Amino acid sequence: MKEFYELPTTYIQCSCYSELLQLVYDNEDEQKFLYVSMYKDWHNKPSWLRRLQHIWYIIKYGFPWADQITLNQNEIEKLKNYLNKL
């Protein structure tokens, strides 16, 4: 099994450059999962202060994202169908 950081990952940045979506697809096991994480206040080149704040957030809460959901294969299909209709 691959480590989380080795899984196929895509980043989608908000057009205002303040949020970032991270999509990680885990298809290694029988069950497939899509991890959707949202990072707040992400800029093209964050300042050192912002980087330190981000590190402190990880230390304080134990994870770097502001929010995360995990989708199983059925929910991935629902999401794909919805996005294809757009």
Contacts in CASP RR format, 6 or more apart in sequence:
PFRMAT RR
TARGET T0000
AUTHOR 0000-0000-0000
METHOD contacts of the structure
MODEL  1
MKEFYELPTTYIQCSCYSELLQLVYDNEDEQKFLYVSMYKDWHNKPSWLR
RLQHIWYIIKYGFPWADQITLNQNEIEKLKNYLNKL
1 28 0 8 1.000
1 29 0 8 1.000
2 28 0 8 1.000
4 24 0 8 1.000
7 24 0 8 1.000
7 25 0 8 1.000
7 26 0 8 1.000
7 28 0 8 1.000
8 24 0 8 1.000
8 25 0 8 1.000
8 27 0 8 1.000
9 22 0 8 1.000
9 23 0 8 1.000
9 24 0 8 1.000
9 25 0 8 1.000
10 22 0 8 1.000
10 23 0 8 1.000
11 20 0 8 1.000
11 21 0 8 1.000
11 22 0 8 1.000
11 23 0 8 1.000
12 20 0 8 1.000
12 21 0 8 1.000
12 23 0 8 1.000
13 19 0 8 1.000
13 20 0 8 1.000
13 21 0 8 1.000
13 42 0 8 1.000
14 20 0 8 1.000
14 21 0 8 1.000
17 42 0 8 1.000
17 43 0 8 1.000
17 44 0 8 1.000
18 40 0 8 1.000
18 41 0 8 1.000
18 42 0 8 1.000
18 43 0 8 1.000
19 38 0 8 1.000
19 39 0 8 1.000
19 40 0 8 1.000
19 41 0 8 1.000
19 42 0 8 1.000
20 38 0 8 1.000
20 39 0 8 1.000
20 42 0 8 1.000
21 36 0 8 1.000
21 37 0 8 1.000
21 38 0 8 1.000
21 39 0 8 1.000
22 35 0 8 1.000
22 36 0 8 1.000
22 37 0 8 1.000
22 38 0 8 1.000
22 39 0 8 1.000
22 65 0 8 1.000
23 34 0 8 1.000
23 35 0 8 1.000
23 36 0 8 1.000
24 34 0 8 1.000
24 35 0 8 1.000
24 37 0 8 1.000
25 32 0 8 1.000
25 33 0 8 1.000
25 34 0 8 1.000
25 35 0 8 1.000
26 32 0 8 1.000
26 33 0 8 1.000
26 34 0 8 1.000
26 35 0 8 1.000
31 72 0 8 1.000
31 73 0 8 1.000
32 72 0 8 1.000
32 73 0 8 1.000
32 76 0 8 1.000
33 70 0 8 1.000
33 71 0 8 1.000
33 72 0 8 1.000
33 73 0 8 1.000
33 76 0 8 1.000
34 70 0 8 1.000
34 71 0 8 1.000
34 75 0 8 1.000
34 76 0 8 1.000
34 79 0 8 1.000
35 68 0 8 1.000
35 69 0 8 1.000
35 70 0 8 1.000
35 71 0 8 1.000
36 68 0 8 1.000
36 69 0 8 1.000
36 70 0 8 1.000
36 71 0 8 1.000
37 65 0 8 1.000
37 67 0 8 1.000
37 68 0 8 1.000
38 65 0 8 1.000
38 66 0 8 1.000
38 67 0 8 1.000
38 68 0 8 1.000
39 64 0 8 1.000
39 65 0 8 1.000
39 66 0 8 1.000
40 66 0 8 1.000
41 50 0 8 1.000
43 50 0 8 1.000
46 54 0 8 1.000
54 64 0 8 1.000
57 64 0 8 1.000
58 64 0 8 1.000
71 79 0 8 1.000
END
